[in-house]
Amino acid sequence: MKTARIAVPGVALVASTFGLARYGYGLLVPDMRRSFGLDATAVGLLGSGAYLTYLAATAASIPAVSRYGPRRVAIVAGLLATTGMAIIGLAPDIAVLVLGVIVAGASSGFAFPPFADAAAEYVGPAQRGDVLAA
């Protein structure tokens, strides 16, 4: 039972932060290009900004998990994903769009480390690989 209690919310968090928040904007790039007049360079810079914030958030999440625990950091990841996607959806101009992409990109960096820590703490060695692979 502990396995499912870690795996199900962990998979949901990773799917929403990576799949929707970090990479989901890529599905909307054609519409964003039209709405905001973005060229290929701007789209590339936008994607790079999301990746850089992901890297920075990953580095920041390691000490945060140690200090605040995996649950709190996972909640921050979910809040960042939700906030970033809302900002992207409501962006009236390119500056706000950039902010949303950066916030959404950071969410994935705060998602996987607490999931891995929770799996290491609560899931037995025999099932841990399956939980993390899910």
Secondary structure, DSSP 8 states (H G I E B T S, - for coil): -HHHHHHHHHHHHHIIIIIIIISGGGGGHHHHHHHHT--HHHHHHHHHHHHHHHHHHHHHHHHHHHHH-HHHHHHHHHHHHHHHHHHHHH--SHHHHHHHHHHHHHHHHTTHHHHHHHHHHHS-HHHHHHHHH-
